Amino acid sequence: MPSIIEGYNYDIFISYRQKDNKGDMWVSEFVEALKTELESTFKEEISVYFDINPHDGLLETHDVDESLKEKLKCLVFIPIISRTYCDPKAFAWQHEFKAFVEQASKDQYGLKVKLPNGNVASRILPVQIHDLDSEDINLCESVLGSVLRGIEFIYKSSGVNRPLLPKEEEPQDNQNHTNYRDQINKVANAIKDIITAIQNYSPQKVSQAVLESESVPVPQKSEKTPIIITSVVALAMISLGILFIPKLFKPSEELEKSIAVLPFKNDSPDQERMYFINGTMEAILDNLCKIKDLRVPGRTSVEQYRDNLKPIPTIAKELDVNYILEGSGHRDGNNVRLFVQLLDARKDKHLWSNTYDSNIEDIFSMQSEIAQSVARELKAAITPEEKQTIEKIPTTNLEAYDLILQANNNAYYAIVTGDIEPIIELSLKAIELDPYYADAYAFAGTITLLSGVWLGTKSISAAIVDSYDYYLKSLELDPDNSPAHFGMGLINEWGKWNYVEAEKEFLRALEGAAFTSLDENWGYSVISEFYFRMNQPEEALKYEKMRSDIGDVTPYSIIIKCLYGQKEEAQILLDKISSKMVKEGSFLSLGDYYDWMVKYDSAKYCYESAINVNDPLMSVPRSKANLALSYYKTNNYSKAQVIVSQLKILSMEAGAGSPDFFLGVYYSGIGENDSAFYWLEKAYNSRSPEFHTLKINPKFNSLKNDRRYWDLYERTGHKAYDEYLASKKNN
């Protein structure tokens, strides 16, 4: 029976390796099931070419039956993608798969067609029956010319990777939770979409963007007039600046793969379980972030919508995503229930939902299963490496996992209040319960480091040594642990003054989904500050803009203008946000801006206002030194001296924030260079983490004509980083 389209011999061609049809005759059963489904999908009878005895053993050097070329003249080509199919020497690969790609690319419809819904689809419809190695995936994609997006018939459980059977004995153990009957229906529906697109094909209706993006040859015409007209139109478009049109006509598939995971609601009878629901939501979000085919806003980007009643389309527009995942959770003892639903945010339309019931022991499988189900609904490609990462179990000790969830949930409040010891105890208890828990070591490292650098609950040198050991252990257990790499970046920047290695570690950390042990906004701030201190303003602004808690006017957009003498422009930017900062009580940050702008009267007023609203950060040496300098510059010498005396007393203790270093900043700011170098040397001997600001802080300008400054500059790693940048530029 010929194809329903004149000029074609078959509607569907089934390509497979003979090895995959032995034993239970999987391919034969699939073809029969598909034929039955097609009868209830199409009004017309659909022809299927399926050779029960393919020339599987032939190599590309053998003669090929010429009749096969005619049989390949079909509308839809279905390769059964297995671990044996991806073999360039196989007959099916060379004379069916590759041959169809070449043949279809040259016919009137092309290899890709525009579907009724506006999406673009290939006439090759892969049916995938195994998870593949990355080499095989790359091989398939090299022939397809696009990402491998097959309809999966895969049964996956621990140690199992095989084709899905029509009647599974234990379907509940299938990690993919695919149903054979549903997958057959998906194949039939996809075939119908492709054939309908071909039936409705009209050259005038084909989008030029589709033709260009898929490299489909455009038929040549002999008449000169159309060519001239086309050339004139093209020149007009260029002159009008319509070179941006391709951006408007990107295939909708690319645009649809952006999703935000909103904070889950806690339906537990015990509201103290909120930390568990938060942790579960973040785990699902992090798993989705690991899929490179998806774009997923981070944790802090969505936190603002926790109790927000804005409409879904509004939230999606603000987050610049096309899909929203909502959820709620209930934990009662060891029983966990999660409800999740996927929404098309553009249409505010429900797409998919599911309820998951599980024992606490299966929480990691549940988190992985939800992420992969969402990815499948969005038709996002998941590489074997990504799948392995998503399914990785962080710890086998659920009590340890629970402790880290609690610690992470309370970390921000603990850091702000300085009550950090309970958080450290939780992380150490988790390590005691599971000595192989890499995330617990990374978390302990970050909290320990901040206890010395920021809070002063232990000496800076002790904090750096202890946190380094934690990060090192985490990386021994998991070499790709992003929070540990981020921590190593902090160690190299703050503790070793090795800015070359710090940059490498920060960039390595960014490769992971959850790249810090704490808040991602803080993580982006740290990296943007690093580049700012290394005098790379463009990089600083790039990472700062990745934060979700700032608007168009960013801190460094103001400070960088100050550094480069553009103080009027800086003032314009500051005027845009100053009233909001006052309303929010952000007097300390506002004072720092005025300090950079050398407007000490305004800085002094803001710092005093910060004290009046009990801002705890006004007690750290950095803020004290800035206030002292603003007093000195506004002729309040006695007030300045009181603060300086306080800093000198702090310098004799294991105080936080490097009082020695900031005394050096103060004395440099008032022009007493010998005193400045005295305190900077003390700061050097106590391994102050603040020497990363030596390059960029304008208060040190008075020291730059002194060889002692450049000696410190070299000893604290800045010269080595300058040489590193120069070598990168030359290469």
DORO-646067 format. One record per residue (C-alpha): residue in one letter; y negated, x, z negated. Coordinates in steps of 0.02 Angstrom, whole numbers, plus 50000, padded with zeros to 5 digits. Each point is the difference from the previous one (the first is absolute). Last residue first. Layout:
residues N
AYXZ...
//
This chain:
residues 731
N482965238348773N498255006249967K499574984349901K501585001249896S499645018449963A498234995749945L500624986149887Y501235011849916E498665013349979D498884987249913Y501484995049891A500285018049946K498145001949961H500044984549892G501495005149893T499245001849826R499955019050002E499045000350164Y498614988449945L499955008449829D499625016550087W498784991050112Y499054993549848R500015017049915R499215007650156D498404990449961N498984992050138K501084984549988L499594996549818S498464988950025N501014989150119F501234995849862K499164983349961P500344995550183N501854997249961I500995002950162K500915016649986L500265000649812T500664982249993H501855005350006F499615010249845E500204984349895P501825002349949S499465012449865R501265013949978S499425004849823N499555017550062Y499034992750146A499054988149885K499525014849889E499415008950157L498994984650048W499224999749827Y499355017950011F499534997850183A498854985349957S499245009449853D499565014350117N499324987950128E498764990449893G499254990050145I500014982449922G501404994050114S500995016249975Y499934997249813Y500644982250019V501395004350122G500615014349889L499994987949852F501034989150116F501315013550022D500165003749814P500104981249958S501554998750112G500354981250012A501044997449847G499865009549837A501245012849938E498715005449872M498735014249995S499174993350158L499704983449913I498815008649878K499065007450148L499934982950083Q499234992249844S498695013849994V499564996550182I499804981649957V498765003749860Q499095012550111A499664986950134K499284988149872S498845013949939Y499465004450176N499464982650056N498905007550138T500674988750140K501045014250075Y500735004249829Y500484982049966S500814998350173L500935016449966A500664993449834L500564983850083N500945009850133A500815011049867K500544984849898S500734991750154R501065015350042P500475002949818V500814982749977S499164987749880M499084990550137L501714995350068P500234987349859D498614988750070N499334991949844V498734988650086N498575009449916I500755016850048A500034994650183S498184994749984E499575017449936Y500865007450152C499064988250117Y498295004049925K500355018750006A500514999150183S498424990350045D498915013249917Y501085013950073K499784995750183V500865015550069M500914989350133W501675006049932D499434994849824Y499424983350069Y501764997050066D500765005649834G498894987549908L500654985950110S501785005349959L499614999649814F499064983550010S501454990250075G499614984549893E500614988050135K498264992350020V499245017450005M501245005250135K499614984450102S498145003549989S500295018150053I501084995950153K498814998750148D498655010449917L501245014649992L500214999750188I498135000650028Q499845013649868A501295010750089E499034998250164E498455006249910K500985014149920Q500655007250163G500005018149938Y501795003950044L500644998649823C499104983549972K500754992650159I501715005449936I499694991349835I499594983150078S501454999150124Y501015007849860P499834984949888T500414987650140V498844987150077D501084988850109G500894992849849I501095007749868D501554994149907S501255000850143R500025018950019M500385006450173K498145003050026E500085014449876Y501345008350105K498925000750156L498405003949904A500745015749924E500745005450166E498284998950082P499165008749853Q501075015850001N499105010649870M501585004349899R499304989649858F499854985250119Y501765002850063F500684999449824E498934985049956S500754990550147I501745004549938V499654994849821S499164983950055Y501474995550111G501165002049851W498844990049886N500054986050126E501905001950003D500144996449812L501305009349900S501525010750041T499225004550166F500654999550179A500754982649995A500454998850185G500365018250034E499255011350134L498415001149895A500915011349879R500255013450133L498134999550038F499605002349816E501265014349986K499295009350150E498224998049936A500475006749829E500925014750079V498415005950086Y498954995849847N500925011949885W498884998849847K501625000849898G499644986449873W498824987150074E500325001350187N501785006749996I500534988649858L499154985050080G500925003050164M501605002149903G499674982849928F499844992850175H501655008350044A500774992049845P499284982950047S500745002250176N501805003849950D500715007850158P500955014249914D500844987349882L500955007349852E499255017450014L498344991850044S499994990349836K500465015649902L498535009550075Y498824985649962Y500554999749818D499875018949982Y498264999850077S499484986449877D500475011049853V499085015550064I498444990150050A499924990549836A500235016049899S498575008550095I498874984949980S500294998649814K500704983749931T499284982849963G498475005950096L499804984350103W499605005550177V500835016550042G501215000449853S500664982149991L499774998850189L501355013250028T501214991549879I499764983150086T500295007750171G501545010049948A500794985449907F499834989350157A500815013550108Y501425002249875A500304981249995D499994999050189A501385013250011Y501224990949884Y501435012549980P499845002349810D500254981149979L499834993549822E499045015349940I498904999250154A499584981949962K499595004749820L498835013550066S499114987150108L499804987849856E499405013849881I498675005450126I499364982150008P499954998549810E499005016449993I498644994250120D498804990849886G498465007550085T499254982850028V499795002050188I501645009650019A500984987349898Y499274985350097Y500525008150165A501745004549939N500534982849936N500964993850153N500635017550040A500735002149826Q500834982950003L500785003050171I500545017349942L500874992249849D500894987150107Y500695013450114A500665009649849E500834984149936L500734997150173N500915016750001T500705002950174T498345006950060P498965000850159I501294990850110K499735004250184E500124984950113I498235002050065T500245018650030Q501644997450094K499214986450106E498535011450039E501185014050054P501034987950105T498404994550087I499334982649970A499174991550149A498924985249955K500484983350072L498834991249878E501434989549934R501075015649994A498695009249897V499934985549878S501885000449979Q499955018949976A498724998549861I500954985949914E501665009350008S499275015949928Q499244991049850M501624990449972S501065015750013F498865008249871I500134985049882D501904999550005E500295004749817I498704987149949N501204986450057S499504990850155D499294984250074Y498965001550157T499054985150071N499475000750181S498544996250111W499535001350183L498614995950120H498754989049907K498394998150098D498225004649951K499725002250188R499305017649991A500925003749838D501724996950070L500834998249831L501565007849924Q500704992549841V500805007749847F500894992449851L500775011949875R501264996049864V500585012849872N501334998149866N500195013949872G498994991049867D498984986850087R499005007250142H499054988950120G499035005850150S498744993450123G499615004950178E498785000850143L500165010550157I498514998950118Y499965003650186N498665004350127V499085013249901D498195005749991L499894999249809E498444989150004K500694990150146A501664997549913I499144994049842T498964987650100P501514993750098I500964997549835P498634989249923K499125007649848L500684994949830N500015017549926D501015003049843R500875015850061Y498915001950156Q499085015649941E501695008649979V500274999950189S499085016150043T500575008049838R501814999450052G499855006350177P499634991350164V501544999450114R500075005150183L501794998450064D500975010350128K499945014649879I501144991149878K499755008849832C498544988549961L501224985349999N500995008549863D498395003349902L499544981550010I501734994849940A499875012549856E498244994049959M500604981949987T501435005249886G498845010249889N498784985649982I501434988149957F500615012349868Y498265002849927M499784981149988R501524999049886E498824998649850Q499674982550065D501694994549930P500504983550080S500035009350165D499094992450148N498955015550029K499044998850163F500185013950128P498505010350053L499704998250189V501035010150123A498915003250154I500745000950174S499585008350165K501304999950137E499274985650100L498685010450088E501275011450082E501054985450063S498424991850068P499995012250144K498315008550008F498804990150107L498415002049900K500245018849982P500265001250188I498284991950020F499085014249915L499595008250165I498844985650029G498495011449991L498984990550128S500025014850119I501895001349982M500234981650038A498875001150151L500965015050065A501644990549980V499284984850087V499405010750147S501705008550012T500924983549998I498884993150136I500295015450107I501894998849975P499994981550036T499075003550165K501135014150058E501534989450033S501635009649984K500484993949829Q500955010349872P501114991749871V499545005049821P501315011049916V500324994849818S499385013449879E500244988949845S498235001549934E499224999150173L500914984550060V499794991249835A498155003949997Q499824993350176S500664983549935V501184991150118K499324983150050Q499555004350179P501735007450030S500794983449947Y501564999049894N500444983249928Q501865002050039I499955018049937A499194994749836T501274986149981I501395012850028I499305011349863D499714986049874K501734992650034I500835016849974A499105001949832N500594982749949A501805004250046V499945016449903K499244991449849N501364986650004I501355013349999Q499125007949850D500014983449908R501874997650026Y500385017749943N498984998449839T498995014949943H499845003949814N499585018250042Q500805006049837N501614991150045D500914997549835Q499664981249999P500934998350165E501675004149915E501394994250118E498865000350150K500334987650140P499095003850162L500105018849961L498525011849982P500315016950081R500265014749882N499085011449876V500865000349829G499795013349864S499114987749885S499664984650105K499394997150176Y500674987450126I499025001950160F499724987450140E498185004750025I498874993350137G499265015750074R498275007549994L500145018150056V498185005950015S499385002850177G500365009850159L501714992050006V500845016150057S499165011349871E500184986149872C501895000450016L500085018949977N498794999449853I501104987149915D501545010650035E499195015449922S499394989849850D501794995049961L500404981950032D500344984849891H501394991150092I500234983950101Q498334999350092V499764987250138P498655006950114L499024987950110I499415009450156R498824988550095S498675007149885A498784988649911V498104998149997N499204987049887G498894986250068N500974985449926P500744995650171L500705017750015K499245013750109V501335010250085K500545018249988L501185009050119G499074994150154Y499954982650075Q499965004750185D501315013649988K499675018649971S500135001149810A501544989050009Q500965012850104E499565015349896V500344991449834F501584992350072A500675017050055K499645007749830F501044986849910E501334997050134H500455015850093Q499555013549872W500254991249834A501464989150049F500885014350090A499885011549849K499295017650014P498314995449924D500894993449844C499114987049893Y501354986650017T501165008349873R498994996749843S499684982450063I498714991250107I500784985550094P498855000450152I499334983150058F499095000150169V499024984350043L499484994150174C501385007550105K500215011850147L501255010749905K501404990850091E499315006550164K500035018049937L501764997249935S500624996150176E499745018250047D501445005149885V499505016749929D500725016750051H500255012249857T498765013449944E499144988149879L501594999149898L501264986050010G500974995349844D499154983649968H500264992750172P499934982449925N501554989349972I499414982949937D498535000850119F498664987849943Y498724992750121V499244984349927S499364985250101I498944986849915E500334981650037E498384990250001K499364989449856F499945015649894T500235002149812S501574989749965E500995008450139L499245016749951E500814998649829T501734998150076K499705014950114L499415010149850A501574996249900E501095005150147V499015016150024F500095004449814E501884997149997S500235011650148V498895013149918W500944999649835M501745001350074D500775001549824G500895016150045K499115006950152N498354993850066D498875013849932K501035013950080Q499754991850170R498175004349988Y498784985950037S498854992050130I499844980950015F498994994550152I499084983449989D499254988450133Y501105006250140N499865003250187Y498114999550018G499104995150160E499614982249947I499784997949813I501344989049919S501165014750025P501554998750107M501704992549950
//
